[in-house]
Amino acid sequence: TTNAANITLDVDAGTLTQDTGEIIQGSGLELLTDGSITLNEANDIDTLAASLSGSGNTLQFTDSDGFSIGSVLSTDGVSTTNGVIALVATTGNITVENTAAVSDLNAGDSSLTVTGSASEAVITVNTGADVAATGGITFTSDKMNIGGTLSGGSSTVILQPETANDVDAISLGVAGDGTNNTLELSDTELDAITAGVLQIGSTTSGDITLRSSINPGATSTMLLLTDTNIASDNATNTIFIANLAMDADNQIGQTISIRIDADNFAAQSTASGDIDVNDTDGLTVLATAIVGITGVSTTASDITLQTGGNLTVEGEINARSSGSVNLTATSGNIAVNADIMSTANNAGNAGDGIGTVTLDSISGAITTDSTGTVLASGITGKANLLAATGIGTSANRFLTNVSEFAADLTTPGADLFVTEADNLTVKDVGAQNGISTTDGDVDLRITAAGSTLTIANTADANDVRSGSGDITFNVDDIQVTGTVTSSADILVDPVSAGRTIALGNDAGGAQLVISGAELQNITANNFTLGDSTADSITVDNITANNSNNI
């Protein structure tokens, strides 16, 4: 045991270590070495200063009741020459003072960790003080007061509560430390952090709640990480960040949708709970990972994303355990360039769930580069496509693999081009009754040979309706129990060559049949059945019909 007011340990060459049970006790401790330092016993000093001159040499120091990083004798602050720094207070607080050093706690291009192990311990960076480590900075403590700066360069800076004693929550946008068992971080404190990635929370921390708007000014990427939920206590609270990732076991957007102003987004709920996020002015779900998270996914629940601009899907969106997906662009287009799905299992991306995928482009179009598909192929899996100015194009048709389907286009002349993989029923999905356009074309194709398109009765008198737009069904078989209505042309055309067709009674086992009763449910100026590749067409017992020309 060493006990003195100020202690200097100066090692010209070699390392400085500490035997088990031996402690250093004093007012100030100055460490000067060319080698590494490991002092991890129950030391008891008030102020630590250290300078390690050897390149890459590490500093480990533990104190039993809290300490400050400051000036001791001729040394200001704690620094290594690109060596790892690990500082721990098993009880008490840790304070980084503003010394004469440029950076008062400095690990160069290596990493540093500062840990307050006790419940409600505080890490303080005094005004004017700087903590620097371009290899990454990790603060672990239930309370933090960041009055100075954290300079992590392009590395990751992590702020997290300790969770060995209890599971503390995190509040964002809150000044001061007035709530027990809660790490409170203000926007001003977050502005003082320079980092490539700012991570708040850990896989064992509690709820993260947005209590006021935050706009970290010196980083472009943020990860919110928790073992429980991510929430907001007010719908107007906003996270302003270019790249945002959220990782929670349970809810993201609990009760109140989380409002963000981001360019790129990724999120996952890994146990149970919905994801509900709304963006202000345009959002992309990237194909590449943001801090290890790609796309948006849940394990056992629904996904809701809304944006005030264009919504671009480049990375997979997957609501597992047959969850549903709701995507809304209130101003702009929805571009589907990756799969959007409901998956039956709580893992994987089979797209075989019975949830509903709803896309609503309120004033724009639903577009695709034909690399993305809406999948919900379970027995009652649904797609509901709502847009103003178009759904797909003749060059890039919108792709689905669902069991039930509805769509609506509100702008006059806006067209629908959809290709479905297998059997499909057009019916009520949500509040949308069948398929409707305002004088725009409906072009629906089913690619699987032998598949059937069923037009069911919906809550609307006309179940597929296009005004003066044409309707084309490129399908191998069709059942029309509802109605199909156009004042222009309707074409039913087999997708497979060589199909036999019957119109009226079928006595010969035709492969595509439209009965006399079904013909009464089709209203068009010109109704065309078949094409030049059909094998044969049998017509028997057709009575009065609703089409002017057949």
PANUBA-412965 format. One record per residue (C-alpha): residue number from 1; x, y, z. Coordinates in pm, whole numbers. Example, Ala and Ser with C-alpha at 12.3 -4.5 7.8 and 13.67 -1.06 7.14 Angstrom:
# PANUBA-412965
k=1 x=1230 y=-450 z=780
k=2 x=1367 y=-106 z=714
END
This chain:
# PANUBA-412965
k=1 x=0 y=0 z=0
k=2 x=132 y=339 z=-101
k=3 x=-15 y=639 z=79
k=4 x=93 y=993 z=4
k=5 x=-49 y=1330 z=-99
k=6 x=88 y=1313 z=-455
k=7 x=258 y=1008 z=-596
k=8 x=473 y=983 z=-907
k=9 x=551 y=645 z=-1061
k=10 x=810 y=687 z=-1336
k=11 x=923 y=379 z=-1532
k=12 x=1195 y=443 z=-1789
k=13 x=1152 y=106 z=-1959
k=14 x=916 y=-187 z=-1913
k=15 x=566 y=-212 z=-1770
k=16 x=396 y=-103 z=-1450
k=17 x=172 y=-359 z=-1279
k=18 x=13 y=-419 z=-940
k=19 x=10 y=-728 z=-722
k=20 x=-322 y=-864 z=-605
k=21 x=-444 y=-683 z=-293
k=22 x=-189 y=-404 z=-317
k=23 x=-337 y=-56 z=-360
k=24 x=-225 y=298 z=-432
k=25 x=-379 y=558 z=-204
k=26 x=-323 y=930 z=-228
k=27 x=-446 y=1267 z=-340
k=28 x=-286 y=1266 z=-684
k=29 x=-124 y=996 z=-896
k=30 x=116 y=1081 z=-1177
k=31 x=213 y=793 z=-1407
k=32 x=505 y=826 z=-1648
k=33 x=611 y=518 z=-1843
k=34 x=747 y=399 z=-2172
k=35 x=552 y=71 z=-2136
k=36 x=200 y=-43 z=-2054
k=37 x=29 y=18 z=-1719
k=38 x=-210 y=-222 z=-1546
k=39 x=-337 y=-99 z=-1207
k=40 x=-669 y=-275 z=-1151
k=41 x=-680 y=-321 z=-775
k=42 x=-898 y=-118 z=-534
k=43 x=-691 y=196 z=-564
k=44 x=-800 y=514 z=-390
k=45 x=-675 y=835 z=-542
k=46 x=-849 y=1166 z=-613
k=47 x=-679 y=1282 z=-934
k=48 x=-509 y=1079 z=-1207
k=49 x=-260 y=1210 z=-1463
k=50 x=-62 y=984 z=-1695
k=51 x=162 y=999 z=-1999
k=52 x=262 y=680 z=-2182
k=53 x=531 y=753 z=-2436
k=54 x=571 y=408 z=-2592
k=55 x=368 y=357 z=-2909
k=56 x=65 y=128 z=-2865
k=57 x=116 y=74 z=-2491
k=58 x=-204 y=45 z=-2290
k=59 x=-332 y=198 z=-1970
k=60 x=-572 y=19 z=-1734
k=61 x=-667 y=186 z=-1406
k=62 x=-933 y=107 z=-1144
k=63 x=-1031 y=318 z=-846
k=64 x=-1250 y=215 z=-555
k=65 x=-1445 y=535 z=-490
k=66 x=-1423 y=765 z=-793
k=67 x=-1160 y=1003 z=-929
k=68 x=-1084 y=1286 z=-1167
k=69 x=-864 y=1300 z=-1474
k=70 x=-673 y=1621 z=-1419
k=71 x=-330 y=1771 z=-1351
k=72 x=-83 y=1613 z=-1108
k=73 x=256 y=1779 z=-1066
k=74 x=397 y=1829 z=-1419
k=75 x=149 y=1609 z=-1610
k=76 x=-182 y=1732 z=-1751
k=77 x=-456 y=1479 z=-1825
k=78 x=-419 y=1117 z=-1932
k=79 x=-273 y=1018 z=-2267
k=80 x=-121 y=725 z=-2449
k=81 x=67 y=710 z=-2776
k=82 x=-210 y=533 z=-2968
k=83 x=-265 y=281 z=-2689
k=84 x=-593 y=157 z=-2542
k=85 x=-718 y=332 z=-2226
k=86 x=-960 y=163 z=-1981
k=87 x=-1063 y=356 z=-1669
k=88 x=-1301 y=217 z=-1403
k=89 x=-1454 y=347 z=-1082
k=90 x=-1612 y=58 z=-890
k=91 x=-1801 y=312 z=-676
k=92 x=-1821 y=689 z=-703
k=93 x=-1796 y=916 z=-1005
k=94 x=-1542 y=995 z=-1278
k=95 x=-1471 y=1353 z=-1391
k=96 x=-1260 y=1471 z=-1685
k=97 x=-1126 y=1813 z=-1594
k=98 x=-1023 y=2088 z=-1834
k=99 x=-643 y=2088 z=-1809
k=100 x=-373 y=2258 z=-2011
k=101 x=-363 y=1959 z=-2246
k=102 x=-530 y=1991 z=-2586
k=103 x=-716 y=1666 z=-2517
k=104 x=-750 y=1589 z=-2150
k=105 x=-815 y=1216 z=-2202
k=106 x=-649 y=1100 z=-2522
k=107 x=-593 y=753 z=-2667
k=108 x=-479 y=876 z=-3009
k=109 x=-593 y=643 z=-3284
k=110 x=-675 y=367 z=-3035
k=111 x=-988 y=323 z=-2822
k=112 x=-1084 y=424 z=-2472
k=113 x=-1350 y=315 z=-2222
k=114 x=-1466 y=495 z=-1911
k=115 x=-1687 y=298 z=-1672
k=116 x=-1875 y=404 z=-1362
k=117 x=-1974 y=63 z=-1225
k=118 x=-2196 y=170 z=-936
k=119 x=-2567 y=234 z=-964
k=120 x=-2631 y=605 z=-1033
k=121 x=-2260 y=676 z=-1090
k=122 x=-2184 y=989 z=-1295
k=123 x=-1930 y=1046 z=-1572
k=124 x=-1867 y=1418 z=-1617
k=125 x=-1672 y=1592 z=-1893
k=126 x=-1620 y=1945 z=-1769
k=127 x=-1673 y=2250 z=-1988
k=128 x=-1366 y=2297 z=-2209
k=129 x=-1242 y=1942 z=-2154
k=130 x=-1192 y=1704 z=-2446
k=131 x=-1196 y=1325 z=-2464
k=132 x=-1028 y=1195 z=-2781
k=133 x=-988 y=848 z=-2932
k=134 x=-1030 y=793 z=-3304
k=135 x=-1047 y=417 z=-3244
k=136 x=-1371 y=456 z=-3052
k=137 x=-1503 y=590 z=-2720
k=138 x=-1731 y=402 z=-2478
k=139 x=-1887 y=565 z=-2173
k=140 x=-2073 y=329 z=-1938
k=141 x=-2253 y=494 z=-1649
k=142 x=-2605 y=555 z=-1524
k=143 x=-2555 y=933 z=-1540
k=144 x=-2349 y=1151 z=-1775
k=145 x=-2281 y=1524 z=-1783
k=146 x=-2110 y=1615 z=-2109
k=147 x=-2008 y=1980 z=-2082
k=148 x=-1695 y=1940 z=-2293
k=149 x=-1640 y=1742 z=-2612
k=150 x=-1599 y=1380 z=-2719
k=151 x=-1379 y=1351 z=-3029
k=152 x=-1417 y=1008 z=-3185
k=153 x=-1331 y=1103 z=-3543
k=154 x=-1495 y=856 z=-3781
k=155 x=-1516 y=582 z=-3518
k=156 x=-1807 y=471 z=-3298
k=157 x=-1891 y=654 z=-2977
k=158 x=-2109 y=454 z=-2736
k=159 x=-2308 y=602 z=-2448
k=160 x=-2475 y=336 z=-2233
k=161 x=-2595 y=286 z=-1875
k=162 x=-2444 y=15 z=-1662
k=163 x=-2673 y=-285 z=-1632
k=164 x=-2494 y=-510 z=-1382
k=165 x=-2683 y=-360 z=-1086
k=166 x=-3015 y=-279 z=-1253
k=167 x=-3161 y=-212 z=-1598
k=168 x=-3166 y=164 z=-1644
k=169 x=-3380 y=345 z=-1899
k=170 x=-3256 y=617 z=-2137
k=171 x=-3420 y=955 z=-2200
k=172 x=-3319 y=1160 z=-2505
k=173 x=-3361 y=1535 z=-2531
k=174 x=-3359 y=1588 z=-2153
k=175 x=-3122 y=1827 z=-1976
k=176 x=-3004 y=1739 z=-1627
k=177 x=-3015 y=1417 z=-1430
k=178 x=-3341 y=1440 z=-1238
k=179 x=-3480 y=1091 z=-1290
k=180 x=-3351 y=791 z=-1097
k=181 x=-3240 y=483 z=-1289
k=182 x=-3238 y=680 z=-1613
k=183 x=-2954 y=796 z=-1836
k=184 x=-3062 y=1142 z=-1953
k=185 x=-2891 y=1298 z=-2255
k=186 x=-2974 y=1644 z=-2390
k=187 x=-2948 y=1762 z=-2748
k=188 x=-2666 y=1994 z=-2641
k=189 x=-2470 y=1701 z=-2499
k=190 x=-2520 y=1499 z=-2818
k=191 x=-2405 y=1799 z=-3025
k=192 x=-2069 y=1781 z=-2844
k=193 x=-1989 y=1435 z=-2983
k=194 x=-1792 y=1387 z=-3304
k=195 x=-1826 y=1032 z=-3437
k=196 x=-1877 y=823 z=-3745
k=197 x=-2147 y=639 z=-3551
k=198 x=-2317 y=751 z=-3231
k=199 x=-2459 y=450 z=-3045
k=200 x=-2695 y=510 z=-2756
k=201 x=-2781 y=211 z=-2539
k=202 x=-2681 y=-154 z=-2542
k=203 x=-2833 y=-499 z=-2581
k=204 x=-2900 y=-503 z=-2204
k=205 x=-3024 y=-146 z=-2144
k=206 x=-3386 y=-49 z=-2078
k=207 x=-3643 y=159 z=-2260
k=208 x=-3522 y=446 z=-2479
k=209 x=-3769 y=736 z=-2481
k=210 x=-3752 y=1044 z=-2702
k=211 x=-3868 y=1327 z=-2473
k=212 x=-3772 y=1620 z=-2694
k=213 x=-3626 y=1666 z=-3042
k=214 x=-3259 y=1584 z=-3092
k=215 x=-3027 y=1684 z=-3374
k=216 x=-2672 y=1554 z=-3318
k=217 x=-2460 y=1809 z=-3498
k=218 x=-2128 y=1628 z=-3540
k=219 x=-2231 y=1283 z=-3658
k=220 x=-2437 y=1156 z=-3952
k=221 x=-2521 y=807 z=-3824
k=222 x=-2700 y=700 z=-3506
k=223 x=-2792 y=362 z=-3358
k=224 x=-3053 y=333 z=-3082
k=225 x=-3006 y=-4 z=-2911
k=226 x=-3213 y=-155 z=-2630
k=227 x=-3324 y=-482 z=-2474
k=228 x=-3681 y=-350 z=-2448
k=229 x=-3863 y=-65 z=-2626
k=230 x=-3795 y=256 z=-2819
k=231 x=-4068 y=514 z=-2764
k=232 x=-4161 y=882 z=-2786
k=233 x=-4372 y=1074 z=-2535
k=234 x=-4492 y=1334 z=-2789
k=235 x=-4581 y=1301 z=-3157
k=236 x=-4387 y=1618 z=-3244
k=237 x=-4055 y=1502 z=-3092
k=238 x=-3819 y=1443 z=-3384
k=239 x=-3483 y=1273 z=-3440
k=240 x=-3282 y=1465 z=-3700
k=241 x=-3003 y=1247 z=-3844
k=242 x=-2897 y=1141 z=-4195
k=243 x=-2865 y=768 z=-4121
k=244 x=-3072 y=611 z=-3844
k=245 x=-3081 y=253 z=-3717
k=246 x=-3303 y=120 z=-3439
k=247 x=-3259 y=-217 z=-3267
k=248 x=-3505 y=-327 z=-2997
k=249 x=-3631 y=-653 z=-2858
k=250 x=-3987 y=-524 z=-2847
k=251 x=-4174 y=-213 z=-2961
k=252 x=-4030 y=63 z=-3177
k=253 x=-4290 y=337 z=-3164
k=254 x=-4481 y=224 z=-2859
k=255 x=-4825 y=395 z=-2852
k=256 x=-4690 y=703 z=-3038
k=257 x=-4524 y=673 z=-3378
k=258 x=-4161 y=786 z=-3363
k=259 x=-4106 y=1095 z=-3576
k=260 x=-3776 y=1121 z=-3762
k=261 x=-3611 y=1339 z=-4023
k=262 x=-3365 y=1096 z=-4179
k=263 x=-3243 y=1009 z=-4526
k=264 x=-3172 y=640 z=-4469
k=265 x=-3333 y=402 z=-4219
k=266 x=-3299 y=49 z=-4085
k=267 x=-3472 y=-117 z=-3789
k=268 x=-3538 y=-451 z=-3627
k=269 x=-3760 y=-578 z=-3348
k=270 x=-3600 y=-907 z=-3247
k=271 x=-3847 y=-1056 z=-2997
k=272 x=-4196 y=-907 z=-3019
k=273 x=-4350 y=-570 z=-3087
k=274 x=-4442 y=-346 z=-3378
k=275 x=-4230 y=-92 z=-3562
k=276 x=-4409 y=242 z=-3617
k=277 x=-4198 y=528 z=-3756
k=278 x=-4293 y=840 z=-3953
k=279 x=-4044 y=1052 z=-4148
k=280 x=-4090 y=1414 z=-4243
k=281 x=-3961 y=1449 z=-4599
k=282 x=-3842 y=1135 z=-4778
k=283 x=-3684 y=809 z=-4666
k=284 x=-3481 y=520 z=-4811
k=285 x=-3463 y=171 z=-4665
k=286 x=-3113 y=82 z=-4779
k=287 x=-2990 y=-246 z=-4926
k=288 x=-2669 y=-202 z=-4728
k=289 x=-2647 y=-219 z=-4350
k=290 x=-2664 y=79 z=-4117
k=291 x=-2455 y=-17 z=-3812
k=292 x=-2510 y=-387 z=-3881
k=293 x=-2885 y=-366 z=-3949
k=294 x=-3021 y=-418 z=-4300
k=295 x=-3376 y=-336 z=-4400
k=296 x=-3670 y=-328 z=-4161
k=297 x=-3792 y=-642 z=-3985
k=298 x=-3997 y=-772 z=-3696
k=299 x=-4004 y=-1115 z=-3536
k=300 x=-4368 y=-1128 z=-3435
k=301 x=-4555 y=-814 z=-3533
k=302 x=-4639 y=-535 z=-3777
k=303 x=-4439 y=-265 z=-3957
k=304 x=-4567 y=87 z=-4029
k=305 x=-4353 y=342 z=-4213
k=306 x=-4475 y=682 z=-4330
k=307 x=-4292 y=967 z=-4499
k=308 x=-4377 y=1313 z=-4623
k=309 x=-4167 y=1262 z=-4938
k=310 x=-4058 y=971 z=-5155
k=311 x=-4032 y=631 z=-4986
k=312 x=-3767 y=415 z=-5155
k=313 x=-3737 y=49 z=-5061
k=314 x=-3392 y=-83 z=-5152
k=315 x=-3364 y=-323 z=-4856
k=316 x=-3601 y=-599 z=-4750
k=317 x=-3902 y=-518 z=-4531
k=318 x=-4023 y=-829 z=-4347
k=319 x=-4306 y=-862 z=-4091
k=320 x=-4262 y=-1210 z=-3947
k=321 x=-4515 y=-1430 z=-3764
k=322 x=-4763 y=-1319 z=-4033
k=323 x=-4736 y=-954 z=-3940
k=324 x=-4865 y=-684 z=-4171
k=325 x=-4676 y=-404 z=-4348
k=326 x=-4815 y=-53 z=-4401
k=327 x=-4612 y=193 z=-4610
k=328 x=-4741 y=544 z=-4679
k=329 x=-4599 y=833 z=-4879
k=330 x=-4813 y=1138 z=-4811
k=331 x=-4630 y=1339 z=-5078
k=332 x=-4419 y=1154 z=-5332
k=333 x=-4379 y=806 z=-5476
k=334 x=-4323 y=463 z=-5324
k=335 x=-4044 y=281 z=-5510
k=336 x=-4038 y=-94 z=-5445
k=337 x=-3692 y=-214 z=-5547
k=338 x=-3665 y=-488 z=-5284
k=339 x=-3902 y=-744 z=-5135
k=340 x=-4177 y=-637 z=-4895
k=341 x=-4329 y=-934 z=-4718
k=342 x=-4531 y=-1104 z=-4450
k=343 x=-4353 y=-1423 z=-4339
k=344 x=-4537 y=-1698 z=-4148
k=345 x=-4245 y=-1807 z=-3931
k=346 x=-4068 y=-1590 z=-3672
k=347 x=-3747 y=-1620 z=-3872
k=348 x=-3644 y=-1626 z=-4236
k=349 x=-3786 y=-1450 z=-4540
k=350 x=-4020 y=-1699 z=-4706
k=351 x=-4291 y=-1437 z=-4764
k=352 x=-4555 y=-1703 z=-4694
k=353 x=-4751 y=-1520 z=-4424
k=354 x=-5118 y=-1427 z=-4403
k=355 x=-5063 y=-1061 z=-4318
k=356 x=-5161 y=-765 z=-4534
k=357 x=-4912 y=-551 z=-4726
k=358 x=-5060 y=-206 z=-4786
k=359 x=-4882 y=55 z=-4997
k=360 x=-5043 y=399 z=-5011
k=361 x=-4888 y=667 z=-5232
k=362 x=-5142 y=939 z=-5161
k=363 x=-5034 y=1188 z=-5427
k=364 x=-4781 y=989 z=-5630
k=365 x=-4716 y=653 z=-5791
k=366 x=-4612 y=307 z=-5677
k=367 x=-4311 y=224 z=-5894
k=368 x=-4059 y=-58 z=-5922
k=369 x=-3746 y=-155 z=-6110
k=370 x=-3892 y=-509 z=-6114
k=371 x=-3642 y=-637 z=-5854
k=372 x=-3884 y=-612 z=-5563
k=373 x=-4194 y=-822 z=-5495
k=374 x=-4478 y=-791 z=-5246
k=375 x=-4509 y=-1134 z=-5083
k=376 x=-4783 y=-1269 z=-4856
k=377 x=-4854 y=-1604 z=-5016
k=378 x=-5032 y=-1767 z=-4720
k=379 x=-5392 y=-1872 z=-4777
k=380 x=-5527 y=-1527 z=-4684
k=381 x=-5214 y=-1317 z=-4748
k=382 x=-5314 y=-983 z=-4899
k=383 x=-5183 y=-686 z=-5099
k=384 x=-5361 y=-352 z=-5106
k=385 x=-5209 y=-101 z=-5350
k=386 x=-5335 y=257 z=-5334
k=387 x=-5188 y=534 z=-5547
k=388 x=-5269 y=853 z=-5732
k=389 x=-5073 y=850 z=-6057
k=390 x=-4986 y=488 z=-6135
k=391 x=-4901 y=138 z=-6016
k=392 x=-4616 y=-14 z=-6216
k=393 x=-4560 y=52 z=-6585
k=394 x=-4575 y=-156 z=-6902
k=395 x=-4193 y=-173 z=-6895
k=396 x=-4158 y=-237 z=-6520
k=397 x=-4463 y=-421 z=-6399
k=398 x=-4536 y=-433 z=-6026
k=399 x=-4472 y=-783 z=-5889
k=400 x=-4679 y=-967 z=-5628
k=401 x=-4703 y=-1314 z=-5478
k=402 x=-5015 y=-1295 z=-5263
k=403 x=-5349 y=-1471 z=-5234
k=404 x=-5586 y=-1174 z=-5216
k=405 x=-5559 y=-839 z=-5393
k=406 x=-5716 y=-495 z=-5416
k=407 x=-5600 y=-168 z=-5573
k=408 x=-5714 y=187 z=-5637
k=409 x=-5591 y=470 z=-5858
k=410 x=-5739 y=816 z=-5803
k=411 x=-5591 y=1032 z=-6081
k=412 x=-5784 y=1025 z=-6411
k=413 x=-5602 y=814 z=-6668
k=414 x=-5363 y=653 z=-6420
k=415 x=-5288 y=289 z=-6510
k=416 x=-5221 y=-34 z=-6321
k=417 x=-4969 y=-296 z=-6441
k=418 x=-4935 y=-589 z=-6200
k=419 x=-4784 y=-936 z=-6242
k=420 x=-4884 y=-1201 z=-5988
k=421 x=-4695 y=-1527 z=-5945
k=422 x=-4984 y=-1767 z=-5870
k=423 x=-5357 y=-1803 z=-5802
k=424 x=-5517 y=-1473 z=-5706
k=425 x=-5853 y=-1349 z=-5576
k=426 x=-5959 y=-989 z=-5630
k=427 x=-6175 y=-893 z=-5332
k=428 x=-6214 y=-651 z=-5041
k=429 x=-5882 y=-575 z=-4872
k=430 x=-5907 y=-329 z=-4588
k=431 x=-6131 y=-44 z=-4698
k=432 x=-6059 y=-99 z=-5069
k=433 x=-6322 y=-292 z=-5263
k=434 x=-6161 y=-483 z=-5549
k=435 x=-5979 y=-292 z=-5825
k=436 x=-6072 y=60 z=-5935
k=437 x=-5926 y=324 z=-6164
k=438 x=-6053 y=658 z=-6286
k=439 x=-6051 y=596 z=-6662
k=440 x=-5711 y=426 z=-6639
k=441 x=-5614 y=83 z=-6774
k=442 x=-5606 y=-232 z=-6560
k=443 x=-5348 y=-487 z=-6680
k=444 x=-5325 y=-792 z=-6452
k=445 x=-5113 y=-1096 z=-6538
k=446 x=-5065 y=-1429 z=-6359
k=447 x=-4748 y=-1601 z=-6475
k=448 x=-4784 y=-1955 z=-6333
k=449 x=-4925 y=-2199 z=-6587
k=450 x=-5273 y=-2322 z=-6497
k=451 x=-5331 y=-2053 z=-6234
k=452 x=-5674 y=-1903 z=-6174
k=453 x=-5783 y=-1543 z=-6130
k=454 x=-6100 y=-1512 z=-5921
k=455 x=-6308 y=-1194 z=-5930
k=456 x=-6507 y=-1210 z=-5604
k=457 x=-6808 y=-1012 z=-5493
k=458 x=-6699 y=-704 z=-5298
k=459 x=-6882 y=-429 z=-5114
k=460 x=-6885 y=-227 z=-5437
k=461 x=-7141 y=-291 z=-5709
k=462 x=-6857 y=-317 z=-5964
k=463 x=-6571 y=-528 z=-5835
k=464 x=-6318 y=-447 z=-6108
k=465 x=-6395 y=-111 z=-6263
k=466 x=-6194 y=114 z=-6494
k=467 x=-6433 y=374 z=-6631
k=468 x=-6316 y=433 z=-6988
k=469 x=-5988 y=249 z=-6934
k=470 x=-5919 y=-92 z=-7085
k=471 x=-5902 y=-408 z=-6872
k=472 x=-5663 y=-692 z=-6959
k=473 x=-5648 y=-1024 z=-6773
k=474 x=-5356 y=-1236 z=-6894
k=475 x=-5445 y=-1560 z=-6709
k=476 x=-5486 y=-1929 z=-6782
k=477 x=-5824 y=-1954 z=-6606
k=478 x=-6075 y=-1712 z=-6459
k=479 x=-6377 y=-1727 z=-6230
k=480 x=-6607 y=-1423 z=-6238
k=481 x=-6847 y=-1432 z=-5946
k=482 x=-6822 y=-1053 z=-5907
k=483 x=-6842 y=-796 z=-6186
k=484 x=-6589 y=-655 z=-6433
k=485 x=-6688 y=-323 z=-6588
k=486 x=-6535 y=-96 z=-6855
k=487 x=-6689 y=135 z=-7110
k=488 x=-6390 y=51 z=-7333
k=489 x=-6231 y=-291 z=-7399
k=490 x=-6187 y=-602 z=-7186
k=491 x=-5945 y=-878 z=-7288
k=492 x=-5911 y=-1221 z=-7127
k=493 x=-5602 y=-1381 z=-7273
k=494 x=-5437 y=-1709 z=-7160
k=495 x=-5077 y=-1669 z=-7046
k=496 x=-4988 y=-2018 z=-7173
k=497 x=-4995 y=-2107 z=-7541
k=498 x=-5226 y=-2386 z=-7656
k=499 x=-5503 y=-2342 z=-7397
k=500 x=-5849 y=-2469 z=-7490
k=501 x=-6126 y=-2219 z=-7423
k=502 x=-6502 y=-2249 z=-7370
k=503 x=-6750 y=-1962 z=-7376
k=504 x=-7087 y=-2067 z=-7239
k=505 x=-7142 y=-2437 z=-7171
k=506 x=-6831 y=-2654 z=-7149
k=507 x=-6876 y=-3010 z=-7267
k=508 x=-6519 y=-3087 z=-7357
k=509 x=-6310 y=-3012 z=-7048
k=510 x=-6173 y=-2680 z=-7166
k=511 x=-5887 y=-2525 z=-6971
k=512 x=-6026 y=-2169 z=-6962
k=513 x=-6402 y=-2139 z=-6920
k=514 x=-6628 y=-1836 z=-6903
k=515 x=-6980 y=-1956 z=-6842
k=516 x=-7292 y=-1785 z=-6964
k=517 x=-7358 y=-1656 z=-6613
k=518 x=-7004 y=-1521 z=-6584
k=519 x=-7040 y=-1350 z=-6919
k=520 x=-7334 y=-1156 z=-6773
k=521 x=-7092 y=-1020 z=-6509
k=522 x=-6862 y=-870 z=-6773
k=523 x=-6960 y=-532 z=-6916
k=524 x=-6753 y=-380 z=-7197
k=525 x=-6777 y=-212 z=-7534
k=526 x=-6558 y=-482 z=-7684
k=527 x=-6493 y=-813 z=-7506
k=528 x=-6208 y=-1022 z=-7647
k=529 x=-6145 y=-1382 z=-7538
k=530 x=-5828 y=-1568 z=-7635
k=531 x=-5545 y=-1489 z=-7873
k=532 x=-5367 y=-1635 z=-8173
k=533 x=-5194 y=-1899 z=-7959
k=534 x=-5516 y=-2053 z=-7817
k=535 x=-5575 y=-2418 z=-7917
k=536 x=-5952 y=-2396 z=-7972
k=537 x=-6254 y=-2197 z=-7861
k=538 x=-6594 y=-2363 z=-7811
k=539 x=-6904 y=-2140 z=-7795
k=540 x=-7229 y=-2292 z=-7667
k=541 x=-7555 y=-2143 z=-7536
k=542 x=-7465 y=-1778 z=-7497
k=543 x=-7764 y=-1564 z=-7409
k=544 x=-7797 y=-1188 z=-7395
k=545 x=-7483 y=-1031 z=-7258
k=546 x=-7358 y=-693 z=-7139
k=547 x=-7085 y=-639 z=-7396
k=548 x=-7164 y=-467 z=-7724
k=549 x=-6915 y=-675 z=-7923
k=550 x=-6747 y=-1011 z=-7858
END
